[in-house]
Amino acid sequence: MAPLPPLTEDSVRPRILAGGRVAGSGGLVRGPLYSRNSIDLDKYSTEWVFRDLRYSPGGTEILLLSKYARLAKKLGLDNLTAFAVDMDKFRTRPSANYDIRGWPFSSIDDGTFWTGRSNGSLRPADPRVAKVKSFLRRHLNREPTDKDVDLVIYTYYGSDAFTDEYTGGGELYYGIQDSFYNTRGRMYWRNYIMGNNSPPIRRAQKRLISMGTVPGSSRYYGGNLNSNSNSNSNSNSNNTPTTTSRITWEKKFVKNMPTNEAGSLDNFKNGNKVIQYKVGRLNKYMSQNTFIKMAKMSPNIAYNKPKNRILFKNPFTRENVKAGEINFVILKDAATKIQSVVRGKKARNVVQTAARRKLLANAATKRKQGQSS
């Protein structure tokens, strides 16, 4: 079966109904196009929808148009015909300006996101972000936001593509969560270095495994990590427990300062507060910023989680790491401990010598006074 040819205004216009609906889409789209929650339509990429679903060309065209209509609704666009034809060019690639193939990416791959390394380096700019922004500027009456860019990327790749939390596109691992963006569409990851806590993750907005036929029967990716299915999707709260305990940081003396192998690859410094975890019998350490990136929550929130709560996947073994398997430590150079002990011993010797001399002097004074009397 030959691939679907590029969409044209003449082929699209007859299928567009009032309100941006697509004629014939009733059996293919479960749930309204304007739904904030995940629907089965989100699962499929525009690139491979023809191969994955094996619909007839007419059915595939309806499915693609429905995806484009859903995206247009989320972007607040009215002219669906022109938008759908232009969006379809990412699939057919008439020029290099529409080629965004490759590993999934996100809006913060624009070259302005600080990696957290001590040398102040930025995540390399992905030229595909600029292509998506140029596309959006042709249809929006404003500058594209992070959320606008991510919606286009999410629609093009399909939610099933974002299965890896630790590589490209990991920011969209939990789906398009409304709470991941502020009211101006800025992704909160841009601020995580400053210690912002992860907002709540709404279960119904996670990437969809399968759509249930009755309410509550749908299945979602991502387990229950930091999930909050009852929260308001527009909430900007930090999902902090009502009663929390402050972290008790324990001193950890090491002969050689370890490396932040799961993050910046920089060596830690004496006095750094880090999170300790294990790879087999070996102790590994990650910075607080790396922990926030991987666990999607601040160290203080993780400290107050139940011991059996899964926080993140071990970057070396891919096994789940639970709250009871990590420690919050302050790295201390073991050499300074030895020096401190030596200095303390010397100081005690000085004090003890001075005390003995004082006692001897007092005793001598009393003897002289007794002899004179």
C-alpha atoms as one frame of an Amber mdcrd trajectory, in Angstrom:
protein
   0.000   0.000   0.000   1.537   3.313  -1.121   2.220   6.042   1.466  -0.300
   8.825   1.878   0.501  11.726  -0.470   1.025  15.240   0.951  -2.114  16.975
   2.181  -3.365  19.903   0.122  -5.923  22.603   0.854  -8.235  21.084  -1.749
  -8.102  17.675  -0.058  -8.363  19.043   3.477 -11.030  21.736   3.173 -13.994
  19.378   2.433 -13.225  17.344   5.565 -13.204  20.282   7.995 -16.515  20.707
   9.804 -17.772  23.440  12.115 -15.738  23.861  15.291 -12.620  22.360  13.741
 -13.965  18.807  13.770 -12.957  16.325  11.069 -15.568  14.539   9.011 -15.581
  10.770   9.567 -13.361  10.895  12.666 -15.979   9.647  15.128 -14.772   6.043
  15.147 -11.080   6.954  15.263 -11.013   9.602  17.981 -12.126   8.615  21.459
 -12.645  11.755  23.466 -12.993  15.368  22.381 -10.173  17.007  20.459  -9.981
  19.782  23.048  -9.478  17.407  25.977  -6.583  18.281  28.284  -6.132  14.608
  29.107  -4.367  11.978  27.013  -6.384  10.165  24.353  -5.458   7.262  22.089
  -4.941   9.670  19.190  -1.840  11.026  20.952  -0.052   7.668  20.804   0.690
   7.610  17.077   3.320   9.613  15.224   2.469  11.548  12.087   5.569  10.031
  10.487   4.613   6.355  10.846   0.858   6.418  11.409   0.257   4.841   8.003
   2.668   1.987   8.768   1.630   1.466  12.400  -2.143   1.470  12.001  -2.466
   0.045   8.491  -5.620   1.992   7.772  -6.765   2.622   4.266  -5.438   5.871
   2.748  -8.757   7.560   3.489  -8.717   6.422   7.106  -5.103   7.498   7.534
  -5.893  10.955   6.174  -8.767  11.302   8.650  -6.478  10.228  11.499  -3.768
  12.696  10.497  -6.283  15.509  10.176  -7.675  14.642  13.586  -4.199  14.862
  15.097  -3.621  18.213  13.432  -7.047  19.441  14.568  -6.255  18.420  18.168
  -2.938  20.299  17.972  -4.622  23.373  16.472  -7.189  23.359  19.299  -4.415
  23.308  21.906  -2.603  26.151  20.146  -5.793  28.202  19.881  -5.812  28.335
  16.076  -8.878  28.742  13.873  -7.557  28.282  10.323  -7.205  24.518  10.466
  -6.895  24.020   6.710  -3.711  26.067   6.215  -2.268  24.815   9.491  -2.871
  21.126   8.677  -1.286  21.438   5.234   1.778  23.171   6.698   2.064  20.743
   9.625   1.928  17.785   7.252   5.163  18.987   5.636   7.070  17.695   8.663
   5.896  14.281   7.473   6.613  14.712   3.760   9.657  17.022   4.122   9.549
  19.106   0.917  12.647  20.954   2.199  15.273  20.761   4.945  13.300  23.371
   6.907  10.754  20.655   7.741  13.176  17.838   8.553  12.973  17.159  12.323
  13.591  13.418  12.188  15.839  11.700  14.703  15.806  11.213  18.453  12.959
  13.021  20.268  13.814  16.442  21.662  12.056  19.221  23.545  11.807  23.000
  23.772  14.737  23.377  26.182  17.117  22.016  23.531  17.355  25.577  22.174
  20.884  26.262  23.455  19.848  28.392  26.450  19.411  25.644  29.065  22.168
  25.412  31.661  23.319  21.825  32.199  24.201  22.436  35.846  27.915  21.879
  35.348  30.280  24.074  37.308  31.829  25.462  34.118  28.509  27.100  33.225
  28.056  25.066  30.024  24.748  25.025  28.157  22.994  22.092  26.564  23.954
  22.176  22.849  21.384  23.845  20.627  19.335  21.482  18.476  18.576  23.170
  15.121  15.232  21.356  14.973  13.872  23.628  17.735  14.408  26.649  15.472
  12.561  24.867  12.646   9.541  24.236  14.861   9.547  27.844  16.079   9.699
  29.157  12.500   6.709  26.967  11.642   4.729  28.242  14.641   5.492  31.908
  13.932   3.696  31.540  10.603   0.470  30.604  12.385   0.560  32.284  15.810
   0.076  35.974  16.481   2.761  35.816  19.173   6.180  34.379  19.910   5.995
  30.581  20.412   6.297  29.392  24.021   8.003  26.263  25.328   4.626  24.579
  25.545   3.761  25.475  21.928   7.007  23.915  20.726   6.546  20.789  22.861
   2.984  20.301  21.598   4.219  20.227  18.000   7.055  17.831  18.867   4.714
  15.601  20.893   2.218  15.443  18.022   4.851  14.714  15.389   6.610  11.908
  17.271   3.571  10.508  19.069   3.582   9.898  22.814   4.879   6.325  22.409
   8.244   7.740  21.286   9.023   9.281  24.696   9.851   6.049  26.484  13.312
   6.996  27.778  13.491   9.299  30.774  17.221   9.934  30.654  17.999  10.767
  27.030  16.615  13.128  24.403  13.015  14.115  24.985  13.144  13.004  28.595
  11.376  16.197  29.631   8.227  14.802  27.957   8.545  11.346  29.538   5.419
  12.012  31.636   3.458  13.444  28.727   2.310  17.015  28.158   1.526  17.947
  31.753  -0.167  21.342  32.119   1.517  21.749  35.488   4.977  21.518  33.856
   4.510  25.024  32.403   3.701  28.381  33.942   0.848  30.579  32.731   3.083
  31.992  29.993   4.022  28.564  28.676   7.550  28.516  30.076   8.783  25.035
  31.052   9.671  24.793  34.721  12.811  22.748  33.943  14.487  26.023  33.000
  14.366  26.935  36.691  15.141  23.591  38.332  18.785  24.527  38.988  17.459
  27.168  41.376  15.855  24.447  43.476  12.243  24.599  42.299  10.264  21.505
  43.263   8.596  19.393  40.642   4.899  20.206  40.211   2.356  17.399  40.558
   2.034  14.892  37.729  -1.547  14.303  36.715  -2.163  10.662  35.891  -4.734
  11.332  33.161  -2.168  13.456  31.302   0.551  10.816  31.261   1.464   8.961
  28.098  -1.292   6.490  27.317  -0.848   2.727  27.051  -4.461   1.942  26.225
  -7.730   3.812  26.364 -10.374   2.160  28.526 -13.997   1.899  27.494 -15.250
   3.013  30.910 -14.022   5.861  33.126 -10.956   4.975  35.190 -10.001   1.914
  33.116  -7.342   3.592  30.951  -3.720   2.596  31.543  -0.779   4.999  31.572
   3.008   4.841  31.424   5.264   6.011  34.234   3.955   4.058  37.235   2.853
   6.075  40.220   5.966   8.239  40.598   4.902  11.565  42.068   1.459  11.094
  40.511  -1.514  13.161  41.567  -4.563  12.214  39.547  -6.876  14.359  41.652
  -4.896  17.572  41.303  -5.941  20.511  39.186  -4.033  20.383  35.911  -3.345
  24.123  36.078  -2.026  24.005  39.638   1.435  25.469  40.208   1.765  24.044
  43.721   4.834  22.073  44.733   2.836  19.057  45.919   4.582  19.339  49.280
   3.196  17.255  52.176   1.321  19.226  54.802   3.886  18.234  57.449   7.515
  17.846  56.443  10.785  17.250  58.221  13.952  19.028  57.274  16.760  16.898
  55.897  19.300  15.685  58.433  22.555  15.742  56.481  25.163  13.264  57.716
  28.905  13.807  57.324  30.597  11.374  54.949  34.415  11.265  55.027  36.058
  10.142  51.776  39.724   9.757  50.804  39.125  11.082  47.276  36.300  13.382
  46.248  33.877  11.425  44.003  32.488  12.503  40.646  28.899  13.372  39.792
  28.802  10.497  37.284  25.038  10.665  36.747  25.099  14.379  35.910  27.767
  16.992  35.210  30.788  14.620  35.551  32.473  17.251  37.730  34.283  16.311
  40.937  32.512  17.257  44.129  34.150  19.623  46.575  34.675  19.412  50.308
  31.428  20.381  52.043  29.057  19.639  49.111  25.642  18.287  50.076  24.896
  15.300  47.829  22.681  12.219  47.542  24.345   8.839  48.014  23.045   5.715
  46.283  24.513   2.324  45.470  25.575   0.474  42.346  26.071  -3.040  43.629
  28.275  -2.611  46.692  29.787   0.654  45.495  28.685   4.026  46.778  27.786
   6.554  44.093  26.890  10.188  44.541  24.815  12.709  42.617  24.322  16.431
  43.066  21.021  17.860  44.260  20.416  19.298  40.781  20.933  15.903  39.150
  18.607  14.339  41.717  15.873  16.879  40.933  16.272  16.110  37.238  15.964
  12.349  37.742  13.457  12.109  40.591  11.228  14.981  39.433  11.104  16.305
  42.994  13.314  18.186  45.422  15.536  16.358  47.939  13.408  17.678  50.804
  10.215  16.168  49.330  12.041  12.869  48.694  13.303  12.879  52.297   9.677
  12.859  53.503   8.514  10.090  51.150   7.828   6.544  52.428  10.876   4.289
  52.361   9.337   2.058  49.697   8.517   4.925  47.311  10.355   4.563  43.998
  12.209   7.788  43.235  14.153   7.148  40.032  15.888   4.505  37.940  19.526
   3.808  38.714  21.385   5.338  35.724  23.908   2.462  35.757  21.745  -0.612
  36.431  18.308   0.732  35.380  16.849  -0.729  38.588  14.353   1.246  40.654
  15.864   3.233  43.513  13.621   3.652  46.554  13.607   6.418  49.122  14.995
   4.070  51.761  18.005   3.268  49.549  19.480   6.753  49.413  21.320   8.856
  51.981  21.684  12.611  52.273  25.322  13.333  53.067  27.844  16.152  53.326
  31.106  15.124  51.692  34.159  15.706  53.864  37.791  15.160  52.950  39.160
  12.399  55.181  42.510  14.220  55.313  40.874  17.140  57.080  39.481  14.721
  59.665  42.980  13.357  60.377  44.368  16.878  60.571  41.547  17.840  62.906
  42.294  14.888  65.162  45.999  15.765  65.234  45.311  19.416  65.925  42.848
  18.433  68.653  45.382  16.135  70.293  48.043  18.819  70.245  45.611  21.339
  71.698  44.624  18.937  74.469  48.280  18.274  75.275  48.938  21.999  75.566
  45.958  22.476  77.900  46.872  19.473  80.006  50.520  20.603  80.304  49.436
  24.080  81.336  47.061  22.614  83.938  49.786  20.381  85.409  52.183  23.294
  85.619  49.544  25.388  87.359  48.879  22.618  89.903  52.594  22.208  90.590
  52.988  25.959  91.023  50.064  26.126  93.449  51.489  23.226  95.467  54.894
  24.890  95.657  53.325  28.139  96.826  51.439  26.375  99.619  54.602  24.606
 100.809  56.470  27.909 101.024  53.613  29.504 102.940  53.594  26.534 105.409
  57.352  26.755 106.012  57.209  30.518 106.662  54.452  30.184 109.197
